[in-house]
Amino acid sequence: MKIRRANERGHAEHGWLDSYHTFSFADYYDPEWMGYRSLRVINDDLVMPGMGFGTHPHRDMEIISYVLSGAIEHKDSMGNGRVIRAGEFQYMAAGTGVRHSEFNPSATEPLRLLQVWIQPDRQGVKPRYAERDLSQAERGKLHLVASKAGRDGSMEIHQDADLLLGKLDAGQSVKHSLAKGRHAWVHVAEGEVAINGATLVGGDAVAVSDENKLEIVATQPSQVLLFDLN
């Protein structure tokens, strides 16, 4: 287990955007933290009211956003136009190329979201879009958000990677088994948890290899994203 502490992440303050980078991104470069397995980006973004990312292009990347608070207004060149709210996931396969914009539609409330990039297992796929609402997900369980085959109602992505969400009250715990040869990355979105005995707080994360089981115990209300990777 290798822990990545929140206060060691890259940080960019643009006035309208306050962003923390778990891995190297834009002007932040750390050769020790270029990603983990197929996981390439986890950005913890706080977007001021009425502000956002203007129309820009992407190619050959699996992009997943999770809204922690507020809402995000999405528009893209595939014709999608949606407002994604707290507790909802959004997925976009950039593939052969897509243009999109992301704005905070509120005039008063900041938007906080996690932006995740996963490298696809092949390039040049047809762009596609999906959403998953877990705002009312049962607490004290792990919920499959995305997977290679789109099993159990999850969003289908172009990579052998599972993304799971756990919402935990203080004292609740969840367990996850790792098959032989699999690896995990656990990102604590909010709260405080113990992962196999190690204490992590919001913004912290841990890389896990050569373990067959993870136990996550919340010491306060928490949200965690668990990536099960090849």
Contacts in CASP RR format, 6 or more apart in sequence:
PFRMAT RR
TARGET T0000
AUTHOR 0000-0000-0000
METHOD contacts of the structure
MODEL  1
MKIRRANERGHAEHGWLDSYHTFSFADYYDPEWMGYRSLRVINDDLVMPG
MGFGTHPHRDMEIISYVLSGAIEHKDSMGNGRVIRAGEFQYMAAGTGVRH
SEFNPSATEPLRLLQVWIQPDRQGVKPRYAERDLSQAERGKLHLVASKAG
RDGSMEIHQDADLLLGKLDAGQSVKHSLAKGRHAWVHVAEGEVAINGATL
VGGDAVAVSDENKLEIVATQPSQVLLFDLN
1 195 0 8 1.000
1 196 0 8 1.000
1 198 0 8 1.000
1 206 0 8 1.000
1 207 0 8 1.000
1 208 0 8 1.000
1 211 0 8 1.000
2 206 0 8 1.000
2 207 0 8 1.000
3 198 0 8 1.000
3 200 0 8 1.000
3 204 0 8 1.000
3 205 0 8 1.000
3 206 0 8 1.000
4 22 0 8 1.000
4 33 0 8 1.000
4 204 0 8 1.000
4 205 0 8 1.000
4 206 0 8 1.000
4 207 0 8 1.000
5 204 0 8 1.000
6 20 0 8 1.000
6 201 0 8 1.000
6 202 0 8 1.000
6 203 0 8 1.000
6 204 0 8 1.000
9 20 0 8 1.000
9 21 0 8 1.000
9 22 0 8 1.000
9 44 0 8 1.000
9 203 0 8 1.000
10 20 0 8 1.000
10 21 0 8 1.000
10 25 0 8 1.000
10 28 0 8 1.000
10 30 0 8 1.000
11 19 0 8 1.000
11 20 0 8 1.000
11 21 0 8 1.000
11 28 0 8 1.000
12 18 0 8 1.000
12 19 0 8 1.000
12 21 0 8 1.000
12 26 0 8 1.000
12 27 0 8 1.000
12 28 0 8 1.000
13 19 0 8 1.000
15 48 0 8 1.000
16 47 0 8 1.000
16 48 0 8 1.000
16 51 0 8 1.000
16 52 0 8 1.000
17 45 0 8 1.000
17 46 0 8 1.000
17 47 0 8 1.000
17 48 0 8 1.000
17 51 0 8 1.000
17 52 0 8 1.000
18 45 0 8 1.000
18 46 0 8 1.000
19 43 0 8 1.000
19 44 0 8 1.000
19 45 0 8 1.000
19 46 0 8 1.000
20 43 0 8 1.000
20 44 0 8 1.000
20 203 0 8 1.000
21 28 0 8 1.000
21 41 0 8 1.000
21 42 0 8 1.000
21 43 0 8 1.000
22 33 0 8 1.000
22 35 0 8 1.000
22 41 0 8 1.000
22 42 0 8 1.000
22 43 0 8 1.000
22 44 0 8 1.000
22 187 0 8 1.000
22 203 0 8 1.000
22 205 0 8 1.000
23 30 0 8 1.000
23 33 0 8 1.000
23 34 0 8 1.000
23 35 0 8 1.000
23 36 0 8 1.000
23 39 0 8 1.000
23 40 0 8 1.000
23 41 0 8 1.000
23 42 0 8 1.000
24 30 0 8 1.000
24 31 0 8 1.000
24 33 0 8 1.000
24 34 0 8 1.000
24 35 0 8 1.000
25 41 0 8 1.000
25 43 0 8 1.000
34 40 0 8 1.000
35 41 0 8 1.000
36 183 0 8 1.000
36 185 0 8 1.000
36 207 0 8 1.000
36 229 0 8 1.000
37 161 0 8 1.000
37 183 0 8 1.000
37 185 0 8 1.000
37 229 0 8 1.000
37 230 0 8 1.000
38 118 0 8 1.000
38 119 0 8 1.000
38 121 0 8 1.000
38 159 0 8 1.000
38 160 0 8 1.000
38 161 0 8 1.000
38 229 0 8 1.000
38 230 0 8 1.000
39 116 0 8 1.000
39 117 0 8 1.000
39 118 0 8 1.000
39 119 0 8 1.000
39 161 0 8 1.000
39 185 0 8 1.000
39 227 0 8 1.000
39 229 0 8 1.000
40 61 0 8 1.000
40 117 0 8 1.000
40 118 0 8 1.000
40 119 0 8 1.000
41 115 0 8 1.000
41 116 0 8 1.000
41 117 0 8 1.000
42 114 0 8 1.000
42 115 0 8 1.000
42 116 0 8 1.000
42 187 0 8 1.000
42 205 0 8 1.000
43 114 0 8 1.000
43 115 0 8 1.000
44 112 0 8 1.000
44 114 0 8 1.000
44 189 0 8 1.000
44 203 0 8 1.000
45 111 0 8 1.000
45 112 0 8 1.000
45 113 0 8 1.000
45 114 0 8 1.000
45 115 0 8 1.000
46 110 0 8 1.000
46 111 0 8 1.000
46 112 0 8 1.000
47 72 0 8 1.000
47 103 0 8 1.000
47 104 0 8 1.000
47 110 0 8 1.000
47 111 0 8 1.000
47 112 0 8 1.000
47 113 0 8 1.000
48 104 0 8 1.000
48 110 0 8 1.000
49 104 0 8 1.000
49 106 0 8 1.000
49 107 0 8 1.000
49 108 0 8 1.000
49 109 0 8 1.000
49 110 0 8 1.000
49 111 0 8 1.000
50 103 0 8 1.000
50 104 0 8 1.000
50 105 0 8 1.000
50 106 0 8 1.000
50 107 0 8 1.000
51 103 0 8 1.000
51 104 0 8 1.000
52 101 0 8 1.000
52 102 0 8 1.000
52 103 0 8 1.000
52 104 0 8 1.000
53 101 0 8 1.000
53 102 0 8 1.000
53 103 0 8 1.000
54 101 0 8 1.000
54 102 0 8 1.000
54 103 0 8 1.000
55 75 0 8 1.000
55 99 0 8 1.000
55 100 0 8 1.000
55 101 0 8 1.000
56 99 0 8 1.000
56 100 0 8 1.000
56 101 0 8 1.000
57 97 0 8 1.000
57 98 0 8 1.000
57 99 0 8 1.000
58 92 0 8 1.000
58 94 0 8 1.000
58 95 0 8 1.000
58 97 0 8 1.000
58 98 0 8 1.000
58 99 0 8 1.000
58 100 0 8 1.000
59 94 0 8 1.000
59 95 0 8 1.000
59 96 0 8 1.000
59 97 0 8 1.000
59 98 0 8 1.000
60 94 0 8 1.000
60 95 0 8 1.000
60 97 0 8 1.000
60 120 0 8 1.000
60 123 0 8 1.000
60 124 0 8 1.000
60 125 0 8 1.000
61 94 0 8 1.000
61 95 0 8 1.000
61 117 0 8 1.000
61 118 0 8 1.000
61 119 0 8 1.000
61 120 0 8 1.000
62 91 0 8 1.000
62 92 0 8 1.000
62 93 0 8 1.000
62 94 0 8 1.000
62 117 0 8 1.000
62 118 0 8 1.000
62 119 0 8 1.000
62 120 0 8 1.000
62 157 0 8 1.000
62 158 0 8 1.000
62 159 0 8 1.000
63 91 0 8 1.000
63 92 0 8 1.000
63 93 0 8 1.000
63 94 0 8 1.000
63 115 0 8 1.000
63 116 0 8 1.000
63 117 0 8 1.000
64 89 0 8 1.000
64 90 0 8 1.000
64 91 0 8 1.000
64 115 0 8 1.000
64 116 0 8 1.000
64 117 0 8 1.000
64 118 0 8 1.000
64 145 0 8 1.000
64 146 0 8 1.000
64 155 0 8 1.000
64 157 0 8 1.000
64 163 0 8 1.000
65 72 0 8 1.000
65 84 0 8 1.000
65 89 0 8 1.000
65 90 0 8 1.000
65 102 0 8 1.000
65 113 0 8 1.000
65 114 0 8 1.000
65 115 0 8 1.000
65 116 0 8 1.000
66 87 0 8 1.000
66 88 0 8 1.000
66 89 0 8 1.000
66 90 0 8 1.000
66 113 0 8 1.000
66 114 0 8 1.000
66 116 0 8 1.000
66 165 0 8 1.000
66 189 0 8 1.000
66 225 0 8 1.000
67 84 0 8 1.000
67 85 0 8 1.000
67 86 0 8 1.000
67 87 0 8 1.000
67 88 0 8 1.000
67 90 0 8 1.000
67 111 0 8 1.000
67 112 0 8 1.000
67 113 0 8 1.000
68 86 0 8 1.000
68 87 0 8 1.000
68 112 0 8 1.000
68 113 0 8 1.000
68 114 0 8 1.000
68 189 0 8 1.000
68 190 0 8 1.000
68 223 0 8 1.000
69 86 0 8 1.000
69 109 0 8 1.000
69 110 0 8 1.000
69 111 0 8 1.000
69 112 0 8 1.000
70 85 0 8 1.000
70 86 0 8 1.000
70 104 0 8 1.000
70 106 0 8 1.000
70 109 0 8 1.000
70 110 0 8 1.000
70 111 0 8 1.000
70 112 0 8 1.000
71 83 0 8 1.000
71 84 0 8 1.000
71 85 0 8 1.000
71 86 0 8 1.000
71 104 0 8 1.000
71 105 0 8 1.000
71 106 0 8 1.000
71 109 0 8 1.000
71 111 0 8 1.000
72 83 0 8 1.000
72 84 0 8 1.000
72 90 0 8 1.000
72 102 0 8 1.000
72 103 0 8 1.000
72 104 0 8 1.000
72 105 0 8 1.000
72 111 0 8 1.000
72 113 0 8 1.000
73 81 0 8 1.000
73 82 0 8 1.000
73 83 0 8 1.000
73 84 0 8 1.000
73 102 0 8 1.000
73 103 0 8 1.000
73 104 0 8 1.000
73 105 0 8 1.000
74 80 0 8 1.000
74 81 0 8 1.000
74 82 0 8 1.000
74 83 0 8 1.000
74 84 0 8 1.000
74 90 0 8 1.000
74 100 0 8 1.000
74 101 0 8 1.000
74 102 0 8 1.000
75 81 0 8 1.000
75 100 0 8 1.000
75 101 0 8 1.000
76 92 0 8 1.000
76 98 0 8 1.000
76 99 0 8 1.000
76 100 0 8 1.000
76 101 0 8 1.000
76 129 0 8 1.000
77 98 0 8 1.000
77 99 0 8 1.000
77 100 0 8 1.000
78 98 0 8 1.000
78 127 0 8 1.000
78 128 0 8 1.000
78 129 0 8 1.000
80 129 0 8 1.000
82 90 0 8 1.000
82 131 0 8 1.000
83 105 0 8 1.000
84 90 0 8 1.000
84 131 0 8 1.000
85 135 0 8 1.000
86 135 0 8 1.000
87 133 0 8 1.000
87 134 0 8 1.000
87 135 0 8 1.000
87 137 0 8 1.000
88 131 0 8 1.000
88 132 0 8 1.000
88 133 0 8 1.000
88 134 0 8 1.000
88 135 0 8 1.000
89 131 0 8 1.000
89 132 0 8 1.000
89 133 0 8 1.000
89 134 0 8 1.000
89 145 0 8 1.000
89 146 0 8 1.000
89 155 0 8 1.000
89 165 0 8 1.000
90 129 0 8 1.000
90 130 0 8 1.000
90 131 0 8 1.000
91 129 0 8 1.000
91 130 0 8 1.000
91 131 0 8 1.000
91 132 0 8 1.000
91 146 0 8 1.000
91 155 0 8 1.000
91 157 0 8 1.000
92 98 0 8 1.000
92 100 0 8 1.000
92 127 0 8 1.000
92 128 0 8 1.000
92 129 0 8 1.000
93 120 0 8 1.000
93 125 0 8 1.000
93 126 0 8 1.000
93 127 0 8 1.000
93 128 0 8 1.000
93 129 0 8 1.000
93 157 0 8 1.000
93 158 0 8 1.000
94 127 0 8 1.000
95 120 0 8 1.000
95 123 0 8 1.000
95 124 0 8 1.000
95 125 0 8 1.000
95 126 0 8 1.000
95 127 0 8 1.000
96 124 0 8 1.000
96 125 0 8 1.000
96 126 0 8 1.000
96 127 0 8 1.000
97 127 0 8 1.000
98 127 0 8 1.000
104 110 0 8 1.000
104 111 0 8 1.000
114 187 0 8 1.000
114 189 0 8 1.000
114 225 0 8 1.000
116 163 0 8 1.000
116 225 0 8 1.000
118 157 0 8 1.000
118 159 0 8 1.000
118 161 0 8 1.000
119 159 0 8 1.000
120 157 0 8 1.000
120 158 0 8 1.000
120 159 0 8 1.000
121 158 0 8 1.000
121 159 0 8 1.000
121 160 0 8 1.000
122 158 0 8 1.000
125 158 0 8 1.000
130 155 0 8 1.000
130 156 0 8 1.000
131 155 0 8 1.000
132 145 0 8 1.000
132 146 0 8 1.000
132 154 0 8 1.000
132 155 0 8 1.000
134 143 0 8 1.000
134 145 0 8 1.000
134 165 0 8 1.000
134 167 0 8 1.000
137 143 0 8 1.000
137 165 0 8 1.000
137 166 0 8 1.000
137 167 0 8 1.000
138 167 0 8 1.000
139 166 0 8 1.000
139 167 0 8 1.000
139 168 0 8 1.000
139 169 0 8 1.000
139 172 0 8 1.000
140 166 0 8 1.000
140 167 0 8 1.000
140 168 0 8 1.000
140 169 0 8 1.000
140 172 0 8 1.000
140 173 0 8 1.000
140 174 0 8 1.000
141 166 0 8 1.000
141 174 0 8 1.000
142 164 0 8 1.000
142 165 0 8 1.000
142 166 0 8 1.000
142 174 0 8 1.000
142 176 0 8 1.000
142 226 0 8 1.000
143 164 0 8 1.000
143 165 0 8 1.000
143 166 0 8 1.000
144 151 0 8 1.000
144 152 0 8 1.000
144 153 0 8 1.000
144 154 0 8 1.000
144 162 0 8 1.000
144 163 0 8 1.000
144 164 0 8 1.000
145 154 0 8 1.000
145 155 0 8 1.000
145 163 0 8 1.000
145 164 0 8 1.000
145 165 0 8 1.000
146 154 0 8 1.000
146 155 0 8 1.000
146 156 0 8 1.000
146 157 0 8 1.000
146 161 0 8 1.000
146 162 0 8 1.000
146 163 0 8 1.000
147 154 0 8 1.000
147 155 0 8 1.000
147 156 0 8 1.000
147 157 0 8 1.000
147 161 0 8 1.000
147 162 0 8 1.000
147 163 0 8 1.000
148 156 0 8 1.000
148 157 0 8 1.000
148 158 0 8 1.000
148 159 0 8 1.000
148 160 0 8 1.000
148 161 0 8 1.000
148 162 0 8 1.000
149 156 0 8 1.000
150 156 0 8 1.000
150 157 0 8 1.000
154 162 0 8 1.000
154 163 0 8 1.000
160 229 0 8 1.000
160 230 0 8 1.000
161 227 0 8 1.000
161 228 0 8 1.000
161 229 0 8 1.000
161 230 0 8 1.000
162 227 0 8 1.000
162 228 0 8 1.000
163 225 0 8 1.000
163 226 0 8 1.000
163 227 0 8 1.000
164 176 0 8 1.000
164 225 0 8 1.000
164 226 0 8 1.000
164 227 0 8 1.000
164 228 0 8 1.000
165 223 0 8 1.000
165 224 0 8 1.000
165 225 0 8 1.000
165 226 0 8 1.000
166 174 0 8 1.000
166 216 0 8 1.000
166 223 0 8 1.000
166 224 0 8 1.000
166 225 0 8 1.000
166 226 0 8 1.000
167 222 0 8 1.000
167 223 0 8 1.000
168 174 0 8 1.000
168 193 0 8 1.000
168 216 0 8 1.000
168 218 0 8 1.000
168 221 0 8 1.000
168 222 0 8 1.000
168 223 0 8 1.000
168 224 0 8 1.000
169 218 0 8 1.000
169 221 0 8 1.000
170 218 0 8 1.000
170 219 0 8 1.000
170 220 0 8 1.000
170 221 0 8 1.000
171 217 0 8 1.000
171 218 0 8 1.000
171 219 0 8 1.000
172 217 0 8 1.000
172 218 0 8 1.000
173 215 0 8 1.000
173 216 0 8 1.000
173 217 0 8 1.000
173 218 0 8 1.000
174 215 0 8 1.000
174 216 0 8 1.000
175 213 0 8 1.000
175 214 0 8 1.000
175 215 0 8 1.000
175 216 0 8 1.000
176 184 0 8 1.000
176 213 0 8 1.000
176 214 0 8 1.000
176 216 0 8 1.000
176 226 0 8 1.000
176 228 0 8 1.000
177 212 0 8 1.000
177 213 0 8 1.000
177 214 0 8 1.000
178 184 0 8 1.000
178 208 0 8 1.000
178 211 0 8 1.000
178 212 0 8 1.000
178 213 0 8 1.000
178 214 0 8 1.000
178 228 0 8 1.000
180 212 0 8 1.000
181 230 0 8 1.000
182 228 0 8 1.000
182 229 0 8 1.000
182 230 0 8 1.000
183 207 0 8 1.000
183 208 0 8 1.000
183 209 0 8 1.000
183 228 0 8 1.000
183 229 0 8 1.000
183 230 0 8 1.000
184 207 0 8 1.000
184 208 0 8 1.000
184 211 0 8 1.000
184 214 0 8 1.000
184 226 0 8 1.000
184 227 0 8 1.000
184 228 0 8 1.000
184 229 0 8 1.000
185 205 0 8 1.000
185 206 0 8 1.000
185 207 0 8 1.000
185 208 0 8 1.000
185 226 0 8 1.000
185 227 0 8 1.000
185 229 0 8 1.000
186 195 0 8 1.000
186 200 0 8 1.000
186 205 0 8 1.000
186 206 0 8 1.000
186 208 0 8 1.000
186 214 0 8 1.000
186 216 0 8 1.000
186 224 0 8 1.000
186 225 0 8 1.000
186 226 0 8 1.000
186 227 0 8 1.000
187 203 0 8 1.000
187 204 0 8 1.000
187 205 0 8 1.000
187 224 0 8 1.000
187 225 0 8 1.000
187 227 0 8 1.000
188 200 0 8 1.000
188 201 0 8 1.000
188 202 0 8 1.000
188 203 0 8 1.000
188 204 0 8 1.000
188 205 0 8 1.000
188 222 0 8 1.000
188 223 0 8 1.000
188 224 0 8 1.000
189 202 0 8 1.000
189 203 0 8 1.000
189 222 0 8 1.000
189 223 0 8 1.000
189 224 0 8 1.000
189 225 0 8 1.000
190 202 0 8 1.000
190 221 0 8 1.000
190 222 0 8 1.000
190 223 0 8 1.000
191 201 0 8 1.000
191 202 0 8 1.000
191 218 0 8 1.000
191 220 0 8 1.000
191 221 0 8 1.000
191 222 0 8 1.000
191 223 0 8 1.000
192 199 0 8 1.000
192 200 0 8 1.000
192 201 0 8 1.000
192 202 0 8 1.000
192 218 0 8 1.000
192 219 0 8 1.000
192 220 0 8 1.000
192 222 0 8 1.000
193 199 0 8 1.000
193 200 0 8 1.000
193 216 0 8 1.000
193 217 0 8 1.000
193 218 0 8 1.000
193 219 0 8 1.000
193 222 0 8 1.000
193 224 0 8 1.000
194 200 0 8 1.000
194 216 0 8 1.000
194 217 0 8 1.000
194 219 0 8 1.000
195 206 0 8 1.000
195 214 0 8 1.000
195 215 0 8 1.000
195 216 0 8 1.000
196 208 0 8 1.000
196 211 0 8 1.000
196 214 0 8 1.000
196 215 0 8 1.000
197 215 0 8 1.000
197 217 0 8 1.000
198 206 0 8 1.000
199 219 0 8 1.000
200 206 0 8 1.000
202 222 0 8 1.000
208 214 0 8 1.000
214 226 0 8 1.000
216 224 0 8 1.000
216 226 0 8 1.000
END
